Amino acid sequence: MMRIRLVSFVVGFTVTGSAFFVAWKDMWGDRYSLSAETARQFGALESRISELESLLRQNADSIQDEV
């Protein structure tokens, strides 16, 4: 009787631990993919802003040259 209880106790902890491990691994993957996607989007945004700033400087310089 004690062996059956011990085995069921160990099996219960093993199954519960495995479920937590799988859930943790899944959440960690989602967190990493979200972080990578955010970094990629901010990089694209930064390049567009940089391009707009350079165009603005070129327009300002050409206007000053005309005056």
MIPA-280579 format. One record per atom (N, C-alpha, C, CB): residue in one letter; x, y negated, z; residue number from 1. Coordinates in steps of 0.2 Angstrom, whole numbers. Atoms other than C-alpha are relative to their C-alpha. Glycine has a CB too. Layout:
% MIPA-280579
{residu A, east X, north Y, up Z, num NUM}
...
This chain:
% MIPA-280579
{residu M, east 4, north 6, up 0, num 1}
{residu M, east 0, north 0, up 0, num 1}
{residu M, east 4, north -6, up 0, num 1}
{residu M, east -5, north 0, up 6, num 1}
{residu M, east -4, north 6, up 0, num 2}
{residu M, east 14, north -12, up 4, num 2}
{residu M, east 4, north -1, up -6, num 2}
{residu M, east 5, north 1, up 6, num 2}
{residu R, east -4, north 1, up 6, num 3}
{residu R, east 23, north -8, up -12, num 3}
{residu R, east -5, north -3, up -5, num 3}
{residu R, east 3, north 7, up -2, num 3}
{residu I, east 4, north 3, up 5, num 4}
{residu I, east 8, north -12, up -22, num 4}
{residu I, east -1, north -7, up 1, num 4}
{residu I, east -7, north 4, up 0, num 4}
{residu R, east 1, north 7, up -2, num 5}
{residu R, east 5, north -28, up -13, num 5}
{residu R, east 7, north -4, up -2, num 5}
{residu R, east -1, north -2, up 7, num 5}
{residu L, east -7, north 4, up 2, num 6}
{residu L, east 24, north -33, up -16, num 6}
{residu L, east 0, north 0, up -7, num 6}
{residu L, east 6, north 4, up 3, num 6}
{residu V, east 0, north 0, up 7, num 7}
{residu V, east 23, north -28, up -34, num 7}
{residu V, east -5, north -5, up -3, num 7}
{residu V, east -1, north 7, up -3, num 7}
{residu S, east 5, north 5, up 2, num 8}
{residu S, east 7, north -38, up -37, num 8}
{residu S, east 2, north -7, up 1, num 8}
{residu S, east -7, north 2, up 3, num 8}
{residu F, east -3, north 7, up -2, num 9}
{residu F, east 15, north -53, up -28, num 9}
{residu F, east 5, north -2, up -4, num 9}
{residu F, east 2, north 0, up 7, num 9}
{residu V, east -6, north 1, up 4, num 10}
{residu V, east 31, north -52, up -38, num 10}
{residu V, east -3, north -2, up -7, num 10}
{residu V, east 5, north 5, up 0, num 10}
{residu V, east 3, north 1, up 6, num 11}
{residu V, east 21, north -50, up -54, num 11}
{residu V, east -4, north -7, up -1, num 11}
{residu V, east -5, north 6, up -2, num 11}
{residu G, east 3, north 6, up 0, num 12}
{residu G, east 10, north -65, up -50, num 12}
{residu G, east 4, north -6, up 0, num 12}
{residu G, east -5, north 0, up 7, num 12}
{residu F, east -5, north 5, up 0, num 13}
{residu F, east 25, north -76, up -46, num 13}
{residu F, east 3, north -1, up -7, num 13}
{residu F, east 5, north 1, up 5, num 13}
{residu T, east -3, north 0, up 7, num 14}
{residu T, east 33, north -71, up -63, num 14}
{residu T, east -5, north -3, up -5, num 14}
{residu T, east 2, north 8, up -1, num 14}
{residu V, east 5, north 2, up 5, num 15}
{residu V, east 17, north -74, up -73, num 15}
{residu V, east -1, north -8, up 1, num 15}
{residu V, east -6, north 3, up 0, num 15}
{residu T, east 1, north 7, up -1, num 16}
{residu T, east 15, north -91, up -65, num 16}
{residu T, east 6, north -4, up -2, num 16}
{residu T, east -2, north -1, up 8, num 16}
{residu G, east -6, north 4, up 2, num 17}
{residu G, east 33, north -96, up -67, num 17}
{residu G, east 1, north 0, up -7, num 17}
{residu G, east 6, north 4, up 3, num 17}
{residu S, east 0, north 0, up 7, num 18}
{residu S, east 32, north -91, up -85, num 18}
{residu S, east -4, north -5, up -3, num 18}
{residu S, east -1, north 7, up -3, num 18}
{residu A, east 5, north 5, up 3, num 19}
{residu A, east 17, north -102, up -88, num 19}
{residu A, east 2, north -7, up 1, num 19}
{residu A, east -7, north 1, up 4, num 19}
{residu F, east -3, north 7, up -1, num 20}
{residu F, east 25, north -117, up -80, num 20}
{residu F, east 6, north -1, up -4, num 20}
{residu F, east 2, north 0, up 8, num 20}
{residu F, east -6, north 1, up 5, num 21}
{residu F, east 41, north -114, up -90, num 21}
{residu F, east -3, north -2, up -7, num 21}
{residu F, east 4, north 6, up 0, num 21}
{residu V, east 3, north 1, up 7, num 22}
{residu V, east 31, north -113, up -106, num 22}
{residu V, east -3, north -7, up -1, num 22}
{residu V, east -5, north 5, up -2, num 22}
{residu A, east 3, north 7, up 0, num 23}
{residu A, east 21, north -129, up -102, num 23}
{residu A, east 5, north -5, up 1, num 23}
{residu A, east -5, north -1, up 6, num 23}
{residu W, east -6, north 5, up -1, num 24}
{residu W, east 37, north -138, up -96, num 24}
{residu W, east 4, north -1, up -7, num 24}
{residu W, east 5, north 2, up 5, num 24}
{residu K, east -4, north 0, up 6, num 25}
{residu K, east 46, north -133, up -112, num 25}
{residu K, east -4, north -4, up -6, num 25}
{residu K, east 1, north 7, up -3, num 25}
{residu D, east 4, north 3, up 5, num 26}
{residu D, east 31, north -139, up -123, num 26}
{residu D, east -1, north -8, up 1, num 26}
{residu D, east -7, north 3, up 0, num 26}
{residu M, east 1, north 7, up -1, num 27}
{residu M, east 29, north -156, up -114, num 27}
{residu M, east 7, north -3, up -1, num 27}
{residu M, east -1, north -1, up 7, num 27}
{residu W, east -6, north 3, up 1, num 28}
{residu W, east 48, north -159, up -115, num 28}
{residu W, east 1, north -1, up -8, num 28}
{residu W, east 6, north 5, up 2, num 28}
{residu G, east 0, north 1, up 7, num 29}
{residu G, east 47, north -156, up -134, num 29}
{residu G, east -4, north -5, up -3, num 29}
{residu G, east -2, north 7, up -4, num 29}
{residu D, east 4, north 6, up 2, num 30}
{residu D, east 33, north -168, up -136, num 30}
{residu D, east 3, north -6, up 2, num 30}
{residu D, east -7, north 1, up 3, num 30}
{residu R, east -3, north 6, up -2, num 31}
{residu R, east 42, north -181, up -126, num 31}
{residu R, east 6, north -2, up -4, num 31}
{residu R, east 3, north 1, up 7, num 31}
{residu Y, east -6, north 1, up 5, num 32}
{residu Y, east 58, north -179, up -137, num 32}
{residu Y, east -2, north -2, up -7, num 32}
{residu Y, east 4, north 6, up 0, num 32}
{residu S, east 2, north 2, up 7, num 33}
{residu S, east 49, north -180, up -153, num 33}
{residu S, east -3, north -7, up 0, num 33}
{residu S, east -6, north 5, up -3, num 33}
{residu L, east 3, north 6, up -1, num 34}
{residu L, east 39, north -195, up -147, num 34}
{residu L, east 6, north -6, up 0, num 34}
{residu L, east -4, north -1, up 6, num 34}
{residu S, east -6, north 5, up -1, num 35}
{residu S, east 56, north -204, up -142, num 35}
{residu S, east 3, north 0, up -7, num 35}
{residu S, east 4, north 3, up 5, num 35}
{residu A, east -4, north 0, up 7, num 36}
{residu A, east 64, north -199, up -159, num 36}
{residu A, east -4, north -4, up -5, num 36}
{residu A, east 1, north 7, up -2, num 36}
{residu E, east 4, north 4, up 5, num 37}
{residu E, east 49, north -206, up -169, num 37}
{residu E, east 0, north -7, up 2, num 37}
{residu E, east -7, north 3, up 1, num 37}
{residu T, east 0, north 7, up -2, num 38}
{residu T, east 48, north -222, up -159, num 38}
{residu T, east 7, north -3, up -2, num 38}
{residu T, east -1, north -1, up 8, num 38}
{residu A, east -6, north 3, up 2, num 39}
{residu A, east 67, north -225, up -162, num 39}
{residu A, east 0, north -1, up -7, num 39}
{residu A, east 6, north 5, up 3, num 39}
{residu R, east 0, north 1, up 7, num 40}
{residu R, east 65, north -222, up -180, num 40}
{residu R, east -4, north -6, up -2, num 40}
{residu R, east -3, north 7, up -3, num 40}
{residu Q, east 5, north 5, up 2, num 41}
{residu Q, east 50, north -234, up -181, num 41}
{residu Q, east 3, north -7, up 2, num 41}
{residu Q, east -7, north 1, up 3, num 41}
{residu F, east -3, north 6, up -2, num 42}
{residu F, east 60, north -247, up -172, num 42}
{residu F, east 6, north -2, up -4, num 42}
{residu F, east 2, north 0, up 8, num 42}
{residu G, east -6, north 1, up 4, num 43}
{residu G, east 75, north -245, up -183, num 43}
{residu G, east -3, north -3, up -7, num 43}
{residu G, east 3, north 6, up -2, num 43}
{residu A, east 3, north 3, up 7, num 44}
{residu A, east 63, north -248, up -199, num 44}
{residu A, east -2, north -7, up 1, num 44}
{residu A, east -5, north 5, up -2, num 44}
{residu L, east 2, north 7, up -2, num 45}
{residu L, east 56, north -263, up -190, num 45}
{residu L, east 5, north -5, up 0, num 45}
{residu L, east -4, north 0, up 6, num 45}
{residu E, east -6, north 4, up -1, num 46}
{residu E, east 73, north -270, up -186, num 46}
{residu E, east 3, north -2, up -7, num 46}
{residu E, east 5, north 3, up 4, num 46}
{residu S, east -3, north 1, up 7, num 47}
{residu S, east 79, north -268, up -204, num 47}
{residu S, east -5, north -5, up -4, num 47}
{residu S, east 0, north 6, up -4, num 47}
{residu R, east 4, north 5, up 4, num 48}
{residu R, east 63, north -277, up -211, num 48}
{residu R, east 1, north -7, up 3, num 48}
{residu R, east -7, north 2, up 1, num 48}
{residu I, east -1, north 6, up -3, num 49}
{residu I, east 65, north -291, up -199, num 49}
{residu I, east 7, north -4, up -2, num 49}
{residu I, east 0, north 0, up 8, num 49}
{residu S, east -6, north 2, up 2, num 50}
{residu S, east 83, north -293, up -203, num 50}
{residu S, east 0, north -2, up -8, num 50}
{residu S, east 6, north 5, up 0, num 50}
{residu E, east 0, north 2, up 7, num 51}
{residu E, east 79, north -294, up -222, num 51}
{residu E, east -4, north -6, up 0, num 51}
{residu E, east -4, north 6, up -4, num 51}
{residu L, east 3, north 6, up 0, num 52}
{residu L, east 66, north -307, up -219, num 52}
{residu L, east 4, north -6, up 3, num 52}
{residu L, east -7, north 1, up 5, num 52}
{residu E, east -4, north 5, up -2, num 53}
{residu E, east 78, north -317, up -209, num 53}
{residu E, east 5, north -3, up -5, num 53}
{residu E, east 3, north 2, up 7, num 53}
{residu S, east -5, north 2, up 5, num 54}
{residu S, east 91, north -317, up -222, num 54}
{residu S, east -3, north -3, up -6, num 54}
{residu S, east 3, north 7, up -3, num 54}
{residu L, east 3, north 4, up 5, num 55}
{residu L, east 78, north -322, up -235, num 55}
{residu L, east -2, north -7, up 2, num 55}
{residu L, east -7, north 4, up -2, num 55}
{residu L, east 1, north 6, up -3, num 56}
{residu L, east 73, north -336, up -224, num 56}
{residu L, east 6, north -5, up 0, num 56}
{residu L, east -3, north 0, up 7, num 56}
{residu R, east -6, north 4, up 0, num 57}
{residu R, east 91, north -342, up -223, num 57}
{residu R, east 2, north -2, up -7, num 57}
{residu R, east 6, north 4, up 3, num 57}
{residu Q, east -1, north 2, up 7, num 58}
{residu Q, east 93, north -341, up -242, num 58}
{residu Q, east -5, north -5, up -2, num 58}
{residu Q, east -1, north 6, up -4, num 58}
{residu N, east 5, north 5, up 2, num 59}
{residu N, east 77, north -351, up -245, num 59}
{residu N, east 2, north -7, up 3, num 59}
{residu N, east -7, north 2, up 2, num 59}
{residu A, east -2, north 6, up -3, num 60}
{residu A, east 83, north -364, up -232, num 60}
{residu A, east 6, north -3, up -3, num 60}
{residu A, east 1, north 1, up 8, num 60}
{residu D, east -6, north 2, up 3, num 61}
{residu D, east 100, north -365, up -240, num 61}
{residu D, east -1, north -3, up -7, num 61}
{residu D, east 5, north 5, up 0, num 61}
{residu S, east 1, north 2, up 6, num 62}
{residu S, east 93, north -367, up -257, num 62}
{residu S, east -4, north -7, up 0, num 62}
{residu S, east -4, north 5, up -4, num 62}
{residu I, east 4, north 6, up -1, num 63}
{residu I, east 81, north -381, up -251, num 63}
{residu I, east 5, north -6, up 2, num 63}
{residu I, east -6, north 1, up 5, num 63}
{residu Q, east -4, north 5, up -2, num 64}
{residu Q, east 95, north -390, up -243, num 64}
{residu Q, east 5, north -2, up -6, num 64}
{residu Q, east 5, north 2, up 6, num 64}
{residu D, east -4, north 1, up 6, num 65}
{residu D, east 106, north -389, up -259, num 65}
{residu D, east -3, north -4, up -5, num 65}
{residu D, east 2, north 7, up -3, num 65}
{residu E, east 4, north 4, up 5, num 66}
{residu E, east 92, north -397, up -269, num 66}
{residu E, east -1, north -7, up 2, num 66}
{residu E, east -7, north 3, up -1, num 66}
{residu V, east 1, north 7, up -2, num 67}
{residu V, east 90, north -412, up -258, num 67}
{residu V, east 6, north -4, up 0, num 67}
{residu V, east -2, north 1, up 8, num 67}
